[in-house]
Amino acid sequence: MKQWLQRFMIASVAVLTLGAITSNHEIWSNFQSKDEPNEMDSTTGDSHYSIELDDSPTEFLSTPDYPIHSEEDQLLDLARSLSYEKFGQRIGPVIQDEFDSEIFPRIEAVIQTTIHNAAERRLAITEQPSGDYAEKIFHVHDKMAGQDVIRFHVRTEKRPLDGYFYNFHYHTADDGFTAHHTLGDIYWSKNTPPKWLS
């Protein structure tokens, strides 16, 4: 009879506490008599665990599953993130697909060509795109010389009867940043687009 009462009490406590106190909880060991075997002791028997580290951390990180990013990959990742930072939350979602499929591969190709042609230079990307209606997305510059090599810009153009377009282009130091090298255009709409970084 005592065992039946104990099981009823365990079940009712488990229901009232929504399972927080179960039949295996240590609170129930106080209700068992000394001569009854302790069920909890049988589940927590002498278990020994050991862990060995065979590989050093550097070997693990250099495996093909975890490639180390090259400087070129880091520049391209930063270029993409700065582009989306400039677009902001109002422009980015609207032009994202077309930018990823049409414009960014061209930006990538220009950056890769510049990297391969300037092997002796240490290239970096400026980290602040301009807001409002200014054109600057980011500039690639030579860290050693402290001079820009390429300037990537986007200009908002209003075309009569067609509406607003974003003209993506770049300038190079070779011609003193005067010529526009077009990367492509993305249509916005006939309505005035929001400001960059918004």
C-alpha positions in Angstrom: 0.0 0.0 0.0 2.9 2.3 0.8 4.5 1.7 -2.6 1.1 2.5 -4.3 0.9 5.8 -2.4 4.4 6.7 -3.3 3.9 6.1 -7.0 0.6 8.1 -6.9 2.5 11.0 -5.3 5.3 10.9 -7.8 2.8 10.9 -10.7 0.8 13.8 -9.3 3.9 15.9 -8.6 5.1 15.3 -12.1 1.8 16.4 -13.5 1.6 19.5 -11.3 5.1 20.6 -12.1 4.6 19.9 -15.8 7.4 17.3 -15.8 10.0 19.5 -14.0 10.2 17.0 -11.2 10.2 13.4 -12.6 10.4 10.0 -11.0 14.2 10.0 -11.3 14.6 13.3 -9.5 16.8 13.2 -6.4 14.0 14.5 -4.1 12.4 11.0 -4.2 15.5 9.3 -2.7 14.6 10.9 0.7 11.3 9.0 0.7 12.8 5.5 0.1 13.5 3.3 3.1 17.1 2.3 3.8 16.7 -1.3 2.9 15.2 -0.6 -0.6 17.7 -0.4 -3.5 18.3 3.1 -4.8 17.3 3.2 -8.5 19.2 6.4 -9.0 22.5 4.8 -7.9 22.0 2.1 -10.6 21.7 4.7 -13.4 24.7 6.7 -12.2 27.1 3.8 -11.8 30.8 4.1 -12.2 31.2 5.4 -15.7 34.6 6.6 -16.9 34.9 8.8 -19.9 38.1 10.0 -21.6 38.6 12.3 -24.6 41.8 12.3 -26.6 42.8 15.0 -29.0 44.8 13.4 -31.8 44.9 16.4 -34.2 46.4 19.7 -33.4 44.1 22.7 -34.0 46.2 24.0 -36.9 45.9 20.7 -38.7 42.1 20.8 -38.2 41.8 24.3 -39.6 43.9 23.7 -42.7 41.8 20.7 -43.9 39.9 21.2 -47.2 36.6 21.3 -45.3 37.7 24.5 -43.6 39.6 26.6 -46.3 41.5 29.6 -45.3 40.2 32.7 -47.2 42.7 34.4 -49.4 43.2 38.1 -49.4 41.3 38.2 -52.7 38.3 36.5 -51.2 38.4 38.9 -48.2 38.4 41.9 -50.6 35.5 40.5 -52.5 33.5 39.7 -49.4 34.1 43.2 -48.1 33.1 44.7 -51.5 29.8 42.8 -51.4 29.0 43.8 -47.8 29.8 47.5 -48.4 27.6 47.5 -51.5 24.7 46.2 -49.5 25.5 48.7 -46.7 25.2 51.5 -49.2 21.9 50.2 -50.6 20.4 50.2 -47.1 17.2 48.4 -46.2 15.0 50.4 -48.6 16.9 50.0 -51.9 18.8 46.7 -51.2 15.8 44.2 -51.2 14.5 45.8 -54.5 17.7 45.6 -56.5 19.4 42.6 -54.8 18.7 39.9 -57.4 19.8 42.0 -60.4 22.8 43.3 -58.5 24.0 39.8 -57.6 23.4 38.3 -61.1 24.5 41.2 -63.3 26.6 43.9 -61.6 28.6 42.2 -58.8 30.2 39.6 -61.1 31.5 42.5 -63.2 32.8 44.2 -60.0 34.5 40.9 -59.1 36.2 40.6 -62.4 37.6 44.2 -62.2 38.9 43.6 -58.7 40.5 40.3 -59.6 42.2 41.8 -62.7 43.5 44.7 -60.5 44.8 42.3 -57.9 46.6 40.2 -60.6 48.1 43.2 -62.3 49.3 44.8 -59.1 51.0 41.8 -57.4 53.5 43.9 -55.6 50.9 46.2 -54.1 49.0 45.7 -50.8 45.4 46.5 -51.7 42.6 47.3 -49.3 39.0 48.7 -49.5 37.7 51.8 -47.9 35.2 50.9 -45.3 32.5 53.7 -45.5 30.2 54.1 -48.4 28.7 57.6 -48.9 25.1 58.3 -48.1 22.5 60.8 -49.3 22.7 60.9 -53.1 26.5 60.7 -53.3 28.0 58.1 -55.7 30.8 56.4 -53.7 30.3 52.7 -53.0 33.9 51.9 -52.1 37.4 52.6 -53.3 40.2 50.1 -53.7 43.5 51.6 -52.6 47.1 50.8 -52.3 48.0 50.7 -48.6 51.7 51.2 -49.2 51.3 54.3 -51.5 48.2 55.6 -49.7 46.5 56.2 -53.1 43.3 55.0 -54.7 43.6 52.5 -57.6 39.9 52.0 -58.5 36.8 53.9 -57.4 33.5 52.0 -57.6 30.5 54.4 -57.8 26.7 54.2 -58.5 24.9 57.2 -59.9 21.2 57.8 -59.8 20.0 58.9 -63.3 16.6 60.2 -64.3 15.8 59.4 -67.9 12.8 61.2 -69.5 9.8 58.9 -69.9 11.6 55.9 -68.5 12.1 56.8 -64.8 15.1 56.4 -62.5 18.0 54.0 -63.1 21.1 53.2 -61.0 24.2 53.4 -63.2 27.1 51.3 -61.7 30.5 52.3 -62.9 34.1 52.6 -61.9 37.1 55.0 -62.4 40.7 54.0 -62.5 43.9 55.8 -61.5 45.3 55.1 -65.0 43.3 58.0 -66.5 43.2 60.2 -63.4 39.7 58.9 -62.5 38.1 60.9 -65.3 36.6 58.2 -67.6 33.4 56.3 -66.6 33.8 52.5 -67.1 30.2 51.3 -67.0 29.3 48.1 -65.2 25.6 48.1 -65.9 22.3 49.8 -65.0 19.4 48.7 -62.8 16.0 50.2 -63.2 14.4 51.6 -60.0 10.9 53.0 -61.0 9.4 56.3 -62.1 9.2 57.4 -58.4 12.1 59.3 -56.8 14.4 56.7 -55.1 15.3 56.9 -51.4 18.6 58.2 -50.2 21.5 55.8 -49.9 22.1 54.1 -46.5 18.5 54.5 -45.6 
